[in-house]
Amino acid sequence: MATTAPWLHLEEITPRTFEAATGIRVRPEQEFAVSPVMQSLAEAYVHPAGVAWPRLIVDGERPVGFLMAFFDIDWHTDGSLFRSGLWRLNIAADEQGRGYGRFAVESVAAEIRRRGGKELYVTWHPGEHGPENFYLRLGFRPNGELSEGETVGVLDLG
């Protein structure tokens, strides 16, 4: 997976980018499958520093989406398993189908590799209008687990 669009980039969520990030809305029929950006930012705030990695996806100067990755999260909350992956992906309703989601996944994969990781995890709600086909096309494979009712998928980065 390699993106060659130099105008696409990620920006940290700061006071300057906060309103743009919280203004990202998915299509109404997709709202069941992803939390609003505001909830994601609140979750990022309550986790230990370095676990959550929220970023605005920008095309040139135009905000087009939001992602939040997680790094070395205690998957079972008992210290037995740590994973990294994509926690949230919200592409603006009118910006979908333009490669921004793929760019987001590639960006998270690159950051996980940079940190020494070999796998990228994601969860998704099954069902019509959900992101399952998107993730499968990118090479994620269900690993047989469920997390809070969502399918767990993994992408080998090796």
C-alpha positions as CSV (number, residue, x, y, z in Angstrom):
1,M,0.0,0.0,0.0
2,A,1.7,3.2,-1.1
3,T,0.1,6.6,-1.6
4,T,1.8,9.1,-3.9
5,A,-0.4,12.1,-3.4
6,P,1.8,14.7,-1.7
7,W,-1.1,17.0,-1.0
8,L,-2.7,14.5,1.4
9,H,-1.4,14.8,4.9
10,L,-2.3,14.3,8.5
11,E,-2.5,17.1,11.0
12,E,-2.4,16.9,14.8
13,I,-5.6,18.0,16.5
14,T,-4.9,21.4,18.0
15,P,-7.0,24.4,18.9
16,R,-6.5,25.5,15.2
17,T,-7.8,22.2,13.8
18,F,-10.4,21.3,16.5
19,E,-13.4,22.8,14.7
20,A,-12.5,21.2,11.4
21,A,-12.1,17.8,13.0
22,T,-15.3,18.0,15.0
23,G,-17.2,19.1,11.9
24,I,-16.4,15.8,10.0
25,R,-19.7,13.9,9.5
26,V,-20.1,10.5,7.8
27,R,-23.2,9.6,5.8
28,P,-26.4,9.2,7.9
29,E,-26.6,5.5,7.1
30,Q,-23.0,5.0,8.4
31,E,-23.5,6.6,11.8
32,F,-24.2,3.3,13.4
33,A,-20.7,2.1,12.5
34,V,-18.5,4.9,13.8
35,S,-18.5,7.2,16.8
36,P,-18.6,11.0,16.2
37,V,-15.2,12.7,16.2
38,M,-16.1,14.5,19.5
39,Q,-16.5,11.2,21.3
40,S,-13.2,10.0,19.8
41,L,-11.4,13.1,21.1
42,A,-12.9,12.6,24.6
43,E,-11.7,9.0,24.5
44,A,-8.2,10.0,23.4
45,Y,-8.1,12.5,26.3
46,V,-8.9,9.8,29.0
47,H,-6.4,7.3,27.8
48,P,-2.7,7.4,28.9
49,A,-0.5,9.6,26.8
50,G,0.7,7.9,23.7
51,V,-2.1,5.3,23.4
52,A,-4.5,7.4,21.2
53,W,-3.3,9.1,18.1
54,P,-6.1,11.4,16.7
55,R,-5.4,13.1,13.4
56,L,-7.2,15.3,10.9
57,I,-7.0,14.1,7.3
58,V,-6.3,17.0,5.0
59,D,-6.3,17.3,1.2
60,G,-4.3,20.4,0.4
61,E,-6.0,22.8,2.8
62,R,-9.4,21.0,2.9
63,P,-10.2,18.7,5.9
64,V,-11.7,15.5,4.5
65,G,-11.6,13.1,7.4
66,F,-10.5,12.1,10.8
67,L,-8.7,9.0,12.1
68,M,-7.6,7.8,15.5
69,A,-5.0,5.1,15.8
70,F,-4.1,3.3,19.0
71,F,-0.6,2.1,20.0
72,D,0.2,-0.7,22.4
73,I,-3.3,-0.8,23.9
74,D,-4.0,-3.4,26.6
75,W,-6.4,-5.4,24.4
76,H,-7.9,-7.5,27.2
77,T,-7.2,-4.9,30.0
78,D,-5.3,-7.5,31.9
79,G,-1.8,-7.0,30.6
80,S,-1.8,-10.3,28.6
81,L,-2.0,-8.8,25.1
82,F,-1.0,-5.5,23.5
83,R,-2.0,-4.4,20.0
84,S,-1.9,-1.4,17.7
85,G,-4.3,-0.4,15.0
86,L,-7.0,1.9,13.6
87,W,-9.5,2.9,16.3
88,R,-11.7,5.3,14.3
89,L,-12.0,6.4,10.7
90,N,-14.5,9.1,9.7
91,I,-14.4,10.2,6.1
92,A,-16.7,13.2,5.4
93,A,-19.9,12.1,3.6
94,D,-19.2,14.1,0.5
95,E,-15.5,13.1,0.3
96,Q,-15.9,9.3,0.3
97,G,-14.7,7.2,-2.6
98,R,-11.7,9.4,-3.3
99,G,-8.9,7.4,-1.6
100,Y,-8.9,9.2,1.7
101,G,-9.7,6.1,3.7
102,R,-6.9,4.1,2.0
103,F,-4.6,7.0,2.7
104,A,-5.6,6.9,6.4
105,V,-5.0,3.2,6.7
106,E,-1.6,3.5,4.9
107,S,-0.7,6.3,7.3
108,V,-1.5,4.3,10.4
109,A,0.4,1.3,8.9
110,A,3.4,3.4,8.4
111,E,3.3,4.8,11.9
112,I,2.9,1.3,13.4
113,R,5.9,0.1,11.3
114,R,7.9,3.1,12.5
115,R,7.2,2.1,16.1
116,G,8.3,-1.5,15.4
117,G,4.9,-3.1,15.0
118,K,4.1,-6.0,12.6
119,E,0.3,-6.0,12.6
120,L,-2.5,-3.4,12.3
121,Y,-5.8,-4.2,14.0
122,V,-9.2,-2.8,13.3
123,T,-12.8,-3.6,14.3
124,W,-15.9,-3.0,12.4
125,H,-19.7,-3.4,12.7
126,P,-21.0,-6.0,10.3
127,G,-23.9,-5.1,8.1
128,E,-25.1,-3.1,5.2
129,H,-23.4,0.4,5.0
130,G,-20.7,-0.8,7.3
131,P,-17.0,-0.7,6.4
132,E,-16.3,-4.4,6.2
133,N,-15.8,-4.5,2.4
134,F,-13.5,-1.5,2.5
135,Y,-11.3,-3.2,5.1
136,L,-11.3,-6.6,3.3
137,R,-10.3,-4.9,0.0
138,L,-7.3,-3.4,1.8
139,G,-6.2,-6.8,2.9
140,F,-7.5,-7.1,6.4
141,R,-8.7,-10.5,7.5
142,P,-11.1,-11.4,10.3
143,N,-9.2,-13.2,13.0
144,G,-12.2,-14.9,14.5
145,E,-12.5,-12.6,17.4
146,L,-15.3,-10.2,18.4
147,S,-14.6,-7.0,20.4
148,E,-17.8,-5.4,21.9
149,G,-19.8,-7.1,19.1
150,E,-17.5,-5.9,16.3
151,T,-15.5,-8.1,14.0
152,V,-11.8,-7.9,14.6
153,G,-9.6,-7.7,11.5
154,V,-5.8,-7.8,11.2
155,L,-3.5,-6.6,8.5
156,D,0.0,-8.2,8.4
157,L,2.6,-5.4,8.0
158,G,5.6,-7.8,7.6
